[in-house]
């Protein structure tokens, strides 16, 4: 079907699951890269490299976030193109290894970037970052569709997609250039007033100077200058709304659609005030470095991009903004996310990994937030539970025995107790006991379920291919899944052995429940010994 004959509003036919999973993976990887190099190592870019190099590096990541969002916006306009493109999405898991290799290459400069080395490592760093980013994007692109479908998609999408991606990639730079258009002083004043009201409403006694716009308490003072007005986020929302109005100009009802501009500006300014209020509270509570670092990072671009897409999604659903909502195409009977077997094996693991990245960004003792991670992970599992009901939950005694052997092996290898503060931070009494309860639920129940569904059931199954698989391919699938599983653990050698055992348990019976049970038994033994001895470092 040609574009001119396509229905106007076929958004329900958009294959959201593969696109959402791919976007989630890329954003998580870019967040890890950005947060690591900006806050996770002893290296401050502006102290060592020229300012243009640092600004270009930072805005490149922000541009990638925005390009991903722009692609999603285009998918709303041409869903049938994406439906054809993604017809084979996820059928071959090998490109994910390319994506992982790109991520590892992009993280390589962590090994040699050090404070005070000057410009010596600029070329080696970019020699790792540029091909690393190419492999990250190329791997996820190949996972979504083979080259032939991408070529056909490019021919059919035409220049409109190129314009949308280019506009998204340039959005951070354009947002900076648009600053003089706005009365930043007035916006900064409104931001100051909103932040003062919010922290006061939460019971904090702060000292505020409305003339110089200084606000804070107990040795932590913020200056809400025009640069802190959130103008970049406002400009970003303005760019995305403009792009949306251009792409959907035939479907929108003007001048009503122009109201999206003030809606986006108000939402963006409000989010910025909330962001600064959180920053201020963190500083007052004794975490100034976390405050200044954790909320002045690439995560800010992600939040403002989400606001922009949220405003656009609202406009798509509100008939008042659309010219002919009654002519929308009927909803296609797509499999919902809750019943998608692929999403059931990937989405909880993605939530697990994303929370592992976000926790260190919001606290110097990230393990203290483990109960919150358990709640979010449980929510993800419950969301996709209908797709997991078909699992045969029969478990043989051999699976329990194999898990017990792994657990005993794990605790038999000595690990020195950690000299750092306990992972539950300053919690004591009942709160500390509650932390241990959540830690046990996560370690013994949720983590085995989520990790086995992803590593053994999904990843290893994709690598092994259709049965009967050649012996070399089965061995390779076990080795790759065990190696990636081990990469998530500090004790990688023990984790690799455990991964191989869990794979063999699965191969013997063909039931993923056996691997989950073996993993759960191993974790139960490790957790019990850790609690009994007080050495939580063995977990």
CORWO-V807955 format. One record per residue. N is the residue number from 1. PSI is psi in radians with two decimals (* if undefined). OMEGA is omega in degrees with one decimal (none if undefined). Layout:
# CORWO-V807955
N/PSI/OMEGA, N/PSI/OMEGA
This chain:
# CORWO-V807955
1/2.29/179.1, 2/2.85/-178.2, 3/-0.62/-175.7, 4/-0.42/-178.7, 5/-0.02/-177.6, 6/2.60/176.6, 7/2.69/-172.7, 8/-0.76/-173.1, 9/1.18/-179.0, 10/0.51/-175.0, 11/-0.60/-179.6, 12/-0.35/-179.4, 13/0.02/-179.5, 14/2.20/179.5, 15/1.52/-171.2, 16/-0.60/-170.5, 17/-0.96/-179.5, 18/-0.68/178.4, 19/-0.78/-178.6, 20/-0.72/179.6, 21/-0.73/179.0, 22/-0.78/179.4, 23/-0.70/179.8, 24/-0.74/-179.7, 25/-0.81/-178.0, 26/-0.80/-179.5, 27/-0.72/178.5, 28/-0.75/179.5, 29/-0.75/-179.8, 30/-0.62/176.7, 31/-0.75/178.2, 32/-0.79/-179.9, 33/-0.86/-178.1, 34/-0.82/-178.3, 35/-0.63/-178.9, 36/-0.86/-175.4, 37/-0.36/179.5, 38/-0.57/-173.9, 39/-0.22/-171.1, 40/-0.16/179.9, 41/2.81/-179.5, 42/1.23/-179.6, 43/2.10/176.1, 44/2.03/-170.8, 45/-0.85/-174.3, 46/-0.35/177.4, 47/-0.26/-173.6, 48/-0.64/-174.7, 49/2.77/176.5, 50/2.56/-178.4, 51/-0.76/179.9, 52/-0.61/179.3, 53/-0.78/-179.5, 54/-0.77/-178.9, 55/-0.68/178.7, 56/-0.73/179.4, 57/-0.80/-177.8, 58/-0.78/-175.8, 59/-0.38/176.2, 60/-0.77/176.8, 61/-0.76/178.0, 62/-0.67/177.7, 63/-0.61/176.6, 64/-0.73/175.7, 65/-0.84/-174.8, 66/-0.60/177.0, 67/-0.68/176.4, 68/-0.76/179.0, 69/-0.68/178.9, 70/-0.64/175.9, 71/-0.70/175.4, 72/-0.66/177.1, 73/-0.74/178.4, 74/-0.59/178.8, 75/-0.53/176.1, 76/-0.56/-177.8, 77/-0.63/-177.8, 78/1.07/-175.1, 79/-0.55/-178.3, 80/-0.51/175.6, 81/-0.74/179.9, 82/-0.56/176.8, 83/-0.76/177.8, 84/-0.70/-179.4, 85/-0.71/-172.0, 86/0.35/-178.5, 87/-0.47/-178.3, 88/0.40/-176.6, 89/2.29/176.5, 90/0.04/-178.9, 91/-0.38/179.8, 92/2.02/-176.6, 93/-0.13/-177.2, 94/-0.64/177.5, 95/-0.39/177.4, 96/-0.47/174.9, 97/-0.59/174.4, 98/-0.76/176.7, 99/-0.79/179.0, 100/-0.67/177.6, 101/-0.68/177.1, 102/-0.70/177.9, 103/-0.76/178.7, 104/-0.71/179.3, 105/-0.71/178.9, 106/-0.49/178.7, 107/-0.14/-175.3, 108/-0.68/-179.6, 109/-0.23/174.8, 110/-0.53/-175.0, 111/-0.39/-174.2, 112/-0.10/177.2, 113/2.14/-179.3, 114/2.55/178.6, 115/2.36/175.8, 116/0.02/-179.1, 117/-0.07/177.1, 118/-2.51/-173.6, 119/0.14/-173.3, 120/-0.55/-172.9, 121/0.28/178.5, 122/-0.93/-177.6, 123/-0.81/176.9, 124/-0.63/-179.3, 125/-0.84/-179.6, 126/-0.46/174.9, 127/-0.39/174.7, 128/-0.71/-175.2, 129/-0.79/-173.9, 130/-0.95/176.8, 131/-0.51/177.3, 132/-0.80/178.0, 133/-0.67/178.9, 134/-0.72/179.1, 135/-0.64/177.2, 136/-0.89/-177.8, 137/-0.72/-179.9, 138/-0.68/179.0, 139/-0.79/-179.2, 140/-0.57/176.2, 141/-0.73/178.4, 142/-0.51/175.8, 143/-0.62/-179.3, 144/-0.67/-176.1, 145/2.60/174.4, 146/2.96/-173.7, 147/-0.67/-177.3, 148/-0.74/179.0, 149/-0.61/176.5, 150/-0.72/179.4, 151/-0.75/178.3, 152/-0.71/178.8, 153/-0.75/179.9, 154/-0.68/179.0, 155/-0.67/-176.3, 156/-0.56/-177.3, 157/-0.55/177.2, 158/-2.93/-175.9, 159/-0.30/-176.4, 160/-0.72/178.9, 161/-0.73/179.1, 162/-0.71/178.5, 163/-0.75/-178.8, 164/-0.79/-179.7, 165/-0.74/179.8, 166/-0.72/178.6, 167/-0.71/177.8, 168/-0.75/-178.9, 169/-0.59/-178.9, 170/-0.08/-174.9, 171/-0.79/178.7, 172/-0.74/179.2, 173/-0.74/179.1, 174/-0.65/179.4, 175/-0.68/177.7, 176/-0.75/-177.9, 177/-0.46/-178.0, 178/-0.07/-176.9, 179/-0.74/-178.9, 180/-0.31/-179.8, 181/-0.51/-173.7, 182/2.67/172.5, 183/1.47/-172.5, 184/-0.52/-179.8, 185/-0.75/179.1, 186/-0.70/179.3, 187/-0.70/177.9, 188/-0.65/177.5, 189/-0.75/178.0, 190/-0.67/177.7, 191/-0.75/178.6, 192/-0.81/-178.9, 193/-0.72/-179.4, 194/-0.74/179.4, 195/-0.75/179.2, 196/-0.75/-179.5, 197/-0.74/-176.0, 198/-0.83/-178.5, 199/-0.56/175.4, 200/-0.69/179.7, 201/-0.44/178.7, 202/0.07/174.0, 203/0.17/179.6, 204/2.30/178.4, 205/1.79/-175.2, 206/2.72/174.2, 207/2.21/-175.6, 208/2.33/175.0, 209/1.71/-175.1, 210/-0.34/-179.8, 211/-0.92/178.6, 212/-0.08/-179.6, 213/0.84/172.7, 214/2.38/180.0, 215/2.42/179.2, 216/-2.96/-179.4, 217/2.75/171.6, 218/0.82/174.5, 219/0.04/177.7, 220/1.93/-177.4, 221/2.31/174.8, 222/2.54/172.5, 223/1.95/-178.0, 224/1.45/179.1, 225/2.97/176.7, 226/-0.54/178.5, 227/-0.38/179.3, 228/0.19/-175.8, 229/-0.13/-176.2, 230/0.37/-174.9, 231/-0.55/178.9, 232/-0.72/177.3, 233/-0.70/177.5, 234/-0.77/178.8, 235/-0.65/178.7, 236/-0.78/177.1, 237/-0.71/178.9, 238/-0.73/179.9, 239/-0.79/-177.4, 240/-0.66/177.0, 241/-0.71/177.9, 242/-0.77/178.1, 243/-0.72/179.1, 244/-0.79/-179.6, 245/-0.59/179.3, 246/-0.80/-177.0, 247/-0.63/-174.9, 248/0.43/-173.9, 249/-0.48/-179.5, 250/-0.30/-175.3, 251/-0.31/-175.2, 252/2.71/179.6, 253/1.93/179.0, 254/2.59/4.8, 255/0.10/-177.5, 256/-0.70/-176.3, 257/-0.40/179.9, 258/-0.27/176.4, 259/-0.26/177.4, 260/-0.48/178.2, 261/-0.99/179.4, 262/-0.59/177.3, 263/-0.77/179.7, 264/-0.70/-179.9, 265/-0.78/-179.7, 266/-0.77/-179.9, 267/-0.74/-179.4, 268/-0.76/179.3, 269/-0.68/178.0, 270/-0.74/178.0, 271/-0.68/179.1, 272/-0.71/177.7, 273/-0.72/177.2, 274/-0.73/-179.7, 275/-0.79/-179.0, 276/-0.62/177.3, 277/-0.73/177.1, 278/-0.74/177.4, 279/-0.80/-179.0, 280/-0.75/-179.4, 281/-0.72/177.2, 282/-0.74/178.6, 283/-0.72/178.8, 284/-0.61/-178.5, 285/0.14/173.3, 286/0.34/179.5, 287/1.08/-176.5, 288/-0.71/-179.5, 289/-0.71/177.3, 290/-0.69/-179.0, 291/-0.86/-176.1, 292/-0.59/-177.1, 293/-0.84/-169.9, 294/-0.44/-175.9, 295/0.10/171.0, 296/1.12/-174.7, 297/-3.00/-178.7, 298/-0.33/177.8, 299/-0.53/177.2, 300/-0.72/177.5, 301/-0.66/178.3, 302/-0.76/-179.3, 303/-0.80/-177.3, 304/-0.58/174.3, 305/-0.68/177.3, 306/-0.68/177.3, 307/-0.79/-179.1, 308/-0.82/179.6, 309/-0.55/177.1, 310/-0.74/177.3, 311/-0.74/-179.3, 312/-0.72/177.8, 313/-0.66/176.4, 314/-0.77/-179.8, 315/-0.61/179.9, 316/-0.50/-175.3, 317/-0.31/-178.8, 318/2.00/-175.3, 319/-0.46/-176.5, 320/-0.50/-179.3, 321/-0.27/-172.2, 322/2.54/-173.6, 323/-0.77/-175.3, 324/1.22/-178.4, 325/-0.44/-178.5, 326/-0.32/-177.1, 327/0.14/-178.3, 328/2.56/178.5, 329/2.58/178.6, 330/2.63/-179.1, 331/2.27/178.4, 332/2.52/-178.5, 333/1.31/178.5, 334/2.65/175.4, 335/2.16/-179.0, 336/2.79/-178.6, 337/-0.68/-176.0, 338/-0.40/-176.3, 339/0.23/179.7, 340/1.99/-176.3, 341/-0.54/177.9, 342/-0.81/178.6, 343/-0.60/-179.8, 344/-0.45/-179.3, 345/-0.31/-177.4, 346/-0.76/-172.4, 347/-0.85/178.3, 348/-0.66/178.5, 349/-0.68/177.7, 350/-0.72/176.7, 351/-0.72/178.3, 352/-0.81/-178.6, 353/-0.69/-178.4, 354/-0.70/177.7, 355/-0.53/176.5, 356/-0.49/178.3, 357/-0.72/-175.0, 358/-0.65/-176.2, 359/-0.83/178.1, 360/-0.36/-179.7, 361/-0.29/-177.3, 362/-0.08/-178.6, 363/2.45/174.0, 364/-0.26/173.9, 365/1.30/-173.1, 366/-0.49/-178.8, 367/-0.38/178.8, 368/-0.40/-179.3, 369/0.25/-179.3, 370/-0.69/176.9, 371/-0.68/178.3, 372/-0.68/177.5, 373/-0.68/178.8, 374/-0.74/-180.0, 375/-0.80/179.9, 376/-0.70/179.8, 377/-0.72/177.0, 378/-0.67/177.3, 379/-0.71/178.2, 380/-0.70/179.1, 381/-0.76/179.0, 382/-0.61/-179.5, 383/-0.70/-175.9, 384/0.18/-176.7, 385/-0.64/177.8, 386/-0.51/179.0, 387/-0.18/-178.4, 388/-0.04/-176.5, 389/-0.40/-178.5, 390/-0.08/179.6, 391/2.32/176.5, 392/1.95/-171.9, 393/0.48/175.2, 394/2.38/-177.3, 395/2.29/179.8, 396/2.75/176.4, 397/-0.52/-179.2, 398/-0.62/178.9, 399/-0.77/178.0, 400/-0.69/-179.7, 401/-0.72/178.5, 402/-0.71/177.2, 403/-0.70/178.5, 404/-0.68/178.3, 405/-0.73/178.2, 406/-0.76/179.5, 407/-0.75/179.4, 408/-0.67/175.4, 409/-0.73/-177.6, 410/-0.79/-176.2, 411/-0.34/-179.3, 412/-0.46/178.7, 413/2.06/-172.4, 414/2.47/175.8, 415/2.22/-178.9, 416/2.41/177.0, 417/2.58/179.6, 418/2.42/177.4, 419/-0.11/179.5, 420/3.09/178.5, 421/2.64/179.5, 422/2.62/-175.5, 423/-0.39/178.9, 424/0.16/173.3, 425/-2.32/-176.7, 426/0.12/-179.4, 427/2.50/-179.6, 428/2.87/175.7, 429/-2.31/-177.2, 430/-0.60/179.3, 431/-0.69/176.6, 432/-0.71/177.8, 433/-0.71/178.2, 434/-0.66/177.2, 435/-0.75/179.7, 436/-0.62/177.7, 437/-0.84/179.7, 438/-0.67/178.9, 439/-0.72/177.9, 440/-0.76/179.1, 441/-0.78/179.8, 442/-0.81/-174.8, 443/-0.73/-171.4, 444/-0.53/-173.4, 445/-1.03/-170.2, 446/-0.81/-177.4, 447/-0.82/176.4, 448/-0.73/-180.0, 449/-0.90/-174.5, 450/-0.78/-177.2, 451/-0.68/179.9, 452/-0.66/177.1, 453/-0.66/-178.9, 454/-0.98/-171.9, 455/-0.85/-175.0, 456/-0.82/-174.2, 457/-0.78/-177.0, 458/-1.09/-171.8, 459/-0.90/-179.4, 460/-0.67/178.4, 461/-0.70/178.0, 462/-0.72/-179.6, 463/-0.62/-178.5, 464/-0.60/178.6, 465/-2.95/-176.0, 466/2.52/177.6, 467/2.59/-3.9, 468/2.29/-178.9, 469/2.55/175.1, 470/2.67/-177.5, 471/-0.75/-177.7, 472/-0.60/-179.2, 473/-0.66/177.5, 474/-0.75/178.8, 475/-0.73/178.1, 476/-0.71/179.6, 477/-0.72/178.0, 478/-0.77/-177.7, 479/-0.76/-178.1, 480/-0.80/-179.0, 481/-0.66/178.6, 482/-0.67/179.9, 483/-0.76/178.8, 484/-0.64/175.5, 485/-0.73/-179.8, 486/-0.55/-178.2, 487/-0.34/179.4, 488/-0.12/-172.6, 489/2.51/174.7, 490/-0.69/178.7, 491/1.29/-169.0, 492/-0.58/-178.4, 493/-0.82/177.8, 494/-0.65/-179.4, 495/-0.61/178.2, 496/-0.78/178.1, 497/-0.76/179.2, 498/-0.75/179.6, 499/-0.70/178.2, 500/-0.75/179.5, 501/-0.80/-179.4, 502/-0.63/177.6, 503/-0.73/179.4, 504/-0.65/176.2, 505/-0.76/178.3, 506/-0.75/-176.8, 507/-0.55/-177.7, 508/-0.75/-173.5, 509/-0.43/-174.8, 510/0.12/-178.9, 511/2.18/-179.7, 512/-0.42/178.4, 513/-0.56/179.1, 514/-0.77/178.4, 515/-0.69/177.9, 516/-0.76/-179.9, 517/-0.74/178.5, 518/-0.76/178.3, 519/-0.74/-179.9, 520/-0.73/178.5, 521/-0.76/178.0, 522/-0.81/-178.7, 523/-0.58/178.0, 524/-0.77/180.0, 525/-0.79/-179.1, 526/-0.77/-178.7, 527/-0.74/-179.4, 528/-0.76/178.9, 529/-0.70/179.8, 530/-0.75/-179.6, 531/-0.72/-177.4, 532/-0.64/-178.1, 533/-0.22/-176.3, 534/0.11/179.7, 535/1.49/-178.2, 536/-0.12/179.8, 537/-0.30/-178.1, 538/-0.26/-178.4, 539/*/none
